[in-house]
Amino acid sequence: MRSRIVALLLVVVMVLLAACGTPTKEDVMKKLSGKWNDTKGYELKATMEIKTGAEPRLYDVVVWYTKPAFYRVNVSQSGSDDSQMIVRNEDGVFVVTPSLGKTYKFQSDWPAQNSQPYLIGALSDDIKADKNVTMTEKDKSYVFETATRNNHKKVLPIQQIHVDKKTMLPTYVSVLDENKEEKIRITFSQITLGKERKAADYNVEISDTNTGDQDDAKDADKTGLKTYYPSVEWEGVTMHEEFVKLENGTRSFMTFSGNKEYILVQEPAVRGDGKVPVSIEGDPVDLGFTVAAMTENSIRWESDGIAFFIASESLTQDEMIEVASSMKEEGMK
């Protein structure tokens, strides 16, 4: 009888030990939230690969964050001098484009309403916000699958967050389309928690933005205008295009009518003087390759030396972002 009791106790102990050795999804989520959100600040380096165009594009990303809400995100295209920086400090949200000598100022609560996969605090919030989040345990990592909560959520609704078991830090994030095909991958090469910076480190030095040249704008106008077209296709939509000659190049007007109606304008980007920030209406929207300004009925951005503008009374904001993200150069359509 005694031996049976001992055997039963051993079984119970083994079951308890096994249970203790297998953390639940809630256990891991609690650890992540405490580690990623409670830190006083962090710095990280990552690469971002965007696969939505004809060829993948690779960007280097450097992030500084200091509580309560100071951000400095620098995104530069690999193999190019082009870069763009988004800064949030006590004066507002700024988008700096050195190659064009421009700084735009937004009155916005970014990134509170626009989660970004390279901000680890935002990733933690994504995990907590999704009631249907799933966790898969692998040999060396936990993989959380959640809904995205950024401006791409209609066309890229899913993300998979890979977390190292030992460090409890993200190793990479895959952003997927509705068919679960990877379209964006953020790979973290370095994350330093507890790194705080002074408020002055988040100042925007306006004079530093006037460091680029106008090669992009010149290239855009060698043949009048390097024209881009949206690759998104909607049934029952037709396009009419016309060109207007400007002093510094050519302006393209594309009018789309039918089931989806909108106007798309593109022209050579005008270089700024780099002296004062320009206030711009709308909220900053990260398109991956650049930051755009979005209002209820329009979206504008600058890329490859070209200024783009979309306006519509019928498209939703998600649909305008879908058009903006799908732009491809003529010949790549």
DRENTORSE-588933 format. One line per 4 residues: their letters; for each residue x, y, z of C-alpha. Coordinates in Angstrom, 2 decimals, always signed. Layout:
REM DRENTORSE-588933
a) X Y Z ~ ...
REM end
This chain:
REM DRENTORSE-588933
mrsr) +0.00 +0.00 +0.00 ~ +2.80 +2.35 +0.97 ~ +4.60 +1.65 -2.30 ~ +1.44 +2.53 -4.25
ival) +1.15 +5.86 -2.41 ~ +4.80 +6.65 -3.10 ~ +4.37 +5.79 -6.76 ~ +1.27 +7.99 -6.98
llvv) +3.09 +10.89 -5.35 ~ +5.95 +10.51 -7.81 ~ +3.52 +10.66 -10.73 ~ +1.90 +13.81 -9.31
vmvl) +5.31 +15.45 -8.81 ~ +6.36 +14.57 -12.37 ~ +3.14 +16.04 -13.77 ~ +3.63 +19.23 -11.77
laac) +7.24 +19.54 -12.89 ~ +6.23 +19.01 -16.50 ~ +3.56 +21.69 -16.18 ~ +6.03 +24.11 -14.61
gtpt) +8.46 +23.52 -17.46 ~ +5.97 +24.48 -20.16 ~ +5.09 +28.18 -19.92 ~ +1.66 +29.14 -21.17
kedv) +0.96 +31.81 -23.73 ~ -0.16 +34.10 -20.92 ~ +3.11 +33.49 -19.01 ~ +5.22 +34.45 -22.02
mkkl) +3.05 +37.48 -22.83 ~ +3.44 +38.75 -19.27 ~ +7.23 +38.44 -19.46 ~ +7.36 +40.18 -22.81
sgkw) +5.16 +43.05 -21.67 ~ +7.25 +43.57 -18.55 ~ +10.54 +43.48 -20.44 ~ +9.61 +45.44 -23.57
ndtk) +7.18 +48.01 -22.17 ~ +8.59 +48.73 -18.73 ~ +12.07 +49.63 -19.94 ~ +13.02 +53.30 -19.54
gyel) +14.27 +53.33 -23.09 ~ +15.95 +51.28 -25.78 ~ +18.03 +51.47 -28.91 ~ +17.93 +48.97 -31.73
katm) +19.27 +48.25 -35.18 ~ +17.40 +46.24 -37.78 ~ +17.07 +45.58 -41.48 ~ +13.74 +45.86 -43.26
eikt) +13.14 +43.92 -46.46 ~ +10.11 +44.97 -48.49 ~ +8.93 +42.45 -51.08 ~ +5.86 +44.24 -52.44
gaep) +7.56 +45.61 -55.59 ~ +9.07 +43.97 -58.65 ~ +12.32 +43.45 -56.73 ~ +12.89 +43.29 -52.94
rlyd) +14.15 +46.51 -51.36 ~ +16.41 +46.48 -48.31 ~ +16.55 +49.24 -45.70 ~ +18.62 +49.82 -42.56
vvvw) +16.62 +50.95 -39.52 ~ +17.98 +52.58 -36.35 ~ +15.58 +53.37 -33.49 ~ +16.03 +55.39 -30.29
ytkp) +13.25 +55.44 -27.70 ~ +13.09 +57.14 -24.31 ~ +10.07 +57.25 -22.03 ~ +7.51 +58.65 -22.02
afyr) +7.19 +59.18 -25.77 ~ +10.42 +60.31 -27.43 ~ +11.26 +58.52 -30.69 ~ +13.93 +58.84 -33.34
vnvs) +13.69 +56.43 -36.28 ~ +16.17 +56.64 -39.14 ~ +15.50 +54.57 -42.28 ~ +18.08 +54.44 -45.08
qsgs) +18.07 +52.36 -48.23 ~ +20.96 +49.92 -48.43 ~ +23.54 +50.94 -51.02 ~ +22.12 +54.47 -51.28
ddsq) +22.63 +57.83 -49.60 ~ +18.87 +58.34 -49.39 ~ +17.45 +58.36 -45.88 ~ +14.46 +59.60 -43.97
mivr) +14.00 +60.20 -40.28 ~ +10.88 +60.46 -38.15 ~ +11.26 +62.14 -34.77 ~ +8.83 +62.62 -31.93
nedg) +9.83 +65.07 -29.21 ~ +8.08 +67.53 -26.91 ~ +7.44 +69.90 -29.84 ~ +5.62 +67.41 -32.07
vfvv) +6.30 +64.86 -34.78 ~ +8.81 +65.65 -37.54 ~ +9.72 +63.90 -40.77 ~ +13.17 +64.83 -42.10
tpsl) +14.34 +64.16 -45.66 ~ +17.99 +65.30 -45.93 ~ +18.32 +64.67 -49.68 ~ +15.55 +67.23 -50.34
gkty) +16.52 +69.63 -47.55 ~ +13.02 +69.30 -46.08 ~ +11.54 +68.90 -42.62 ~ +7.80 +68.47 -42.16
kfqs) +6.06 +69.01 -38.83 ~ +2.90 +67.10 -37.88 ~ +0.46 +67.61 -35.05 ~ +0.00 +63.92 -34.42
dwpa) +0.05 +61.28 -31.68 ~ +2.22 +58.97 -33.82 ~ +2.89 +56.09 -33.20 ~ -0.01 +55.58 -30.75
qnsq) -2.54 +54.86 -33.50 ~ -0.10 +53.42 -36.02 ~ +1.81 +50.41 -34.74 ~ +5.15 +49.75 -36.41
pyli) +6.93 +46.36 -36.51 ~ +10.33 +47.92 -35.74 ~ +9.09 +49.44 -32.43 ~ +9.25 +46.66 -29.84
gals) +6.82 +48.37 -27.46 ~ +4.29 +48.49 -30.29 ~ +4.81 +44.77 -30.94 ~ +4.03 +44.03 -27.30
ddik) +0.86 +46.10 -27.56 ~ -0.11 +44.24 -30.75 ~ +0.16 +40.92 -28.91 ~ -1.95 +42.16 -25.98
adkn) -4.56 +43.82 -28.20 ~ -5.37 +40.73 -30.27 ~ -7.84 +38.49 -28.44 ~ -7.20 +35.76 -31.02
vtmt) -3.41 +35.83 -30.77 ~ -1.74 +32.42 -31.04 ~ +1.65 +31.25 -29.78 ~ +3.68 +28.40 -31.23
ekdk) +6.67 +27.06 -29.35 ~ +9.73 +26.04 -31.35 ~ +13.12 +24.72 -30.29 ~ +14.68 +28.13 -29.61
syvf) +11.82 +30.57 -30.02 ~ +8.21 +31.49 -29.41 ~ +6.21 +32.63 -32.45 ~ +3.22 +34.91 -31.89
etat) +0.76 +35.40 -34.73 ~ -1.32 +38.55 -34.38 ~ -3.37 +40.98 -36.40 ~ -1.51 +44.09 -37.56
rnnh) -2.66 +47.48 -36.28 ~ -0.96 +49.85 -38.70 ~ -1.92 +51.62 -41.92 ~ -1.26 +48.47 -43.97
kkvl) -3.70 +46.29 -42.02 ~ -6.11 +45.87 -44.95 ~ -3.54 +44.52 -47.42 ~ -1.09 +43.12 -44.83
piqq) -3.35 +41.91 -42.02 ~ -1.10 +39.35 -40.28 ~ +2.25 +39.44 -38.54 ~ +4.38 +36.72 -36.98
ihvd) +6.66 +37.85 -34.15 ~ +9.60 +35.52 -33.46 ~ +10.96 +35.77 -29.90 ~ +14.19 +34.21 -28.65
kktm) +13.55 +31.98 -25.62 ~ +16.78 +32.88 -23.83 ~ +16.81 +36.66 -24.27 ~ +13.03 +37.10 -24.54
lpty) +13.68 +39.64 -27.29 ~ +12.32 +39.63 -30.85 ~ +14.62 +38.22 -33.51 ~ +12.47 +39.03 -36.53
vsvl) +8.95 +39.94 -37.60 ~ +7.21 +38.73 -40.76 ~ +4.34 +40.84 -42.08 ~ +2.02 +38.74 -44.26
denk) -0.74 +39.32 -46.76 ~ -4.13 +37.60 -46.56 ~ -2.63 +34.51 -48.24 ~ +0.05 +34.39 -45.52
eeki) +2.78 +35.28 -48.01 ~ +5.58 +37.30 -46.45 ~ +5.75 +40.85 -47.83 ~ +7.86 +42.62 -45.19
ritf) +10.51 +41.21 -42.87 ~ +12.11 +43.13 -40.01 ~ +15.30 +41.42 -38.73 ~ +16.71 +42.74 -35.46
sqit) +20.51 +42.69 -35.26 ~ +20.89 +44.57 -31.97 ~ +18.53 +45.55 -29.14 ~ +19.78 +47.38 -26.05
lgke) +17.20 +47.78 -23.28 ~ +17.43 +50.41 -20.55 ~ +19.18 +52.91 -22.82 ~ +17.97 +56.44 -22.06
rkaa) +18.86 +59.62 -23.91 ~ +18.43 +63.26 -23.01 ~ +15.55 +65.24 -24.50 ~ +18.11 +67.30 -26.43
dynv) +19.15 +64.16 -28.34 ~ +15.70 +64.18 -29.94 ~ +15.97 +67.75 -31.23 ~ +15.65 +68.22 -34.97
eisd) +18.62 +70.14 -36.36 ~ +17.08 +71.94 -39.33 ~ +20.44 +73.02 -40.78 ~ +21.50 +69.37 -41.04
tntg) +18.72 +68.59 -43.50 ~ +20.25 +70.68 -46.26 ~ +23.04 +68.18 -46.97 ~ +21.85 +66.33 -50.05
dqdd) +21.90 +67.15 -53.72 ~ +19.27 +67.21 -56.40 ~ +20.40 +64.17 -58.39 ~ +17.11 +62.36 -57.83
akda) +15.08 +65.31 -59.04 ~ +17.37 +65.73 -62.07 ~ +17.10 +62.02 -62.91 ~ +13.34 +62.24 -62.62
dktg) +13.25 +64.92 -65.31 ~ +15.75 +63.60 -67.88 ~ +12.85 +62.52 -70.08 ~ +10.27 +64.99 -68.74
lkty) +9.14 +62.83 -65.81 ~ +9.92 +59.38 -64.48 ~ +6.30 +58.28 -64.30 ~ +4.89 +55.74 -61.86
ypsv) +1.62 +53.83 -62.11 ~ -0.43 +52.01 -59.45 ~ -0.28 +48.25 -59.87 ~ -3.45 +47.68 -57.85
eweg) -6.27 +46.69 -60.20 ~ -9.94 +47.25 -59.48 ~ -12.65 +46.00 -61.81 ~ -14.58 +48.70 -63.63
vtmh) -11.94 +51.41 -63.20 ~ -10.51 +53.32 -66.17 ~ -7.65 +55.82 -66.31 ~ -7.19 +59.04 -68.26
eefv) -3.71 +60.60 -68.27 ~ -2.41 +64.01 -69.29 ~ +0.87 +65.90 -68.87 ~ +1.54 +69.57 -68.16
klen) +4.92 +71.19 -68.74 ~ +6.38 +73.03 -65.73 ~ +9.43 +75.23 -65.31 ~ +11.26 +72.43 -63.49
gtrs) +9.89 +69.49 -65.44 ~ +6.56 +67.82 -66.11 ~ +3.45 +67.24 -64.02 ~ +1.39 +64.10 -64.62
fmtf) -2.37 +63.97 -63.94 ~ -4.04 +60.56 -63.78 ~ -7.80 +60.53 -63.34 ~ -9.36 +57.21 -62.36
sgnk) -13.12 +56.81 -62.82 ~ -15.70 +54.08 -62.47 ~ -16.14 +51.91 -59.37 ~ -13.21 +53.67 -57.68
eyil) -12.65 +57.37 -58.35 ~ -9.49 +59.27 -57.49 ~ -6.88 +61.65 -58.88 ~ -3.15 +60.90 -58.83
vqep) -0.68 +63.74 -59.43 ~ +3.10 +63.40 -59.67 ~ +5.80 +65.96 -60.43 ~ +9.49 +66.58 -59.68
avrg) +9.97 +67.22 -55.96 ~ +11.03 +70.77 -55.13 ~ +14.09 +71.10 -52.93 ~ +13.59 +72.91 -49.62
dgkv) +15.87 +75.53 -48.11 ~ +16.45 +73.46 -44.94 ~ +15.92 +76.51 -42.69 ~ +12.54 +76.01 -41.06
pvsi) +10.18 +73.02 -40.69 ~ +7.05 +73.14 -42.81 ~ +3.77 +72.38 -41.05 ~ +1.77 +69.82 -42.96
egdp) -1.82 +68.71 -42.56 ~ -2.57 +65.11 -41.67 ~ -0.93 +62.23 -39.85 ~ +2.38 +60.57 -40.75
vdlg) +1.87 +57.22 -42.46 ~ +4.79 +54.83 -42.89 ~ +4.59 +53.31 -46.37 ~ +7.72 +51.28 -45.71
ftva) +9.86 +53.02 -48.31 ~ +8.88 +56.55 -47.18 ~ +6.63 +58.46 -44.78 ~ +3.49 +60.02 -46.22
amte) +1.04 +62.61 -44.89 ~ -2.56 +61.44 -44.78 ~ -5.81 +63.36 -44.32 ~ -9.36 +62.06 -44.56
nsir) -9.44 +62.48 -48.35 ~ -5.82 +62.64 -49.48 ~ -2.32 +61.26 -49.13 ~ +0.97 +62.85 -50.24
wesd) +4.58 +61.68 -50.18 ~ +7.97 +62.16 -51.86 ~ +10.14 +59.35 -53.19 ~ +12.86 +58.96 -55.85
giaf) +12.88 +62.72 -56.44 ~ +9.14 +62.80 -57.21 ~ +6.28 +64.36 -55.27 ~ +3.08 +62.25 -55.29
fias) -0.46 +63.30 -54.33 ~ -3.67 +61.27 -54.29 ~ -7.08 +62.81 -53.61 ~ -10.46 +61.09 -53.50
eslt) -13.94 +61.54 -52.08 ~ -14.78 +57.85 -52.51 ~ -11.63 +55.90 -51.56 ~ -11.15 +54.92 -47.93
qdem) -7.86 +55.73 -46.22 ~ -6.91 +52.04 -46.45 ~ -7.56 +52.10 -50.20 ~ -5.46 +55.26 -50.68
ieva) -2.61 +53.59 -48.80 ~ -3.06 +50.50 -50.99 ~ -2.68 +52.64 -54.13 ~ +0.32 +54.52 -52.73
ssmk) +2.08 +51.32 -51.71 ~ +1.55 +49.75 -55.14 ~ +3.23 +52.47 -57.25 ~ +5.70 +51.13 -59.83
eegm) +7.83 +52.90 -62.40 ~ +6.73 +52.83 -66.04 ~ +8.01 +49.66 -67.64 ~ +7.63 +47.80 -64.33
k) +3.86 +48.01 -64.34
REM end
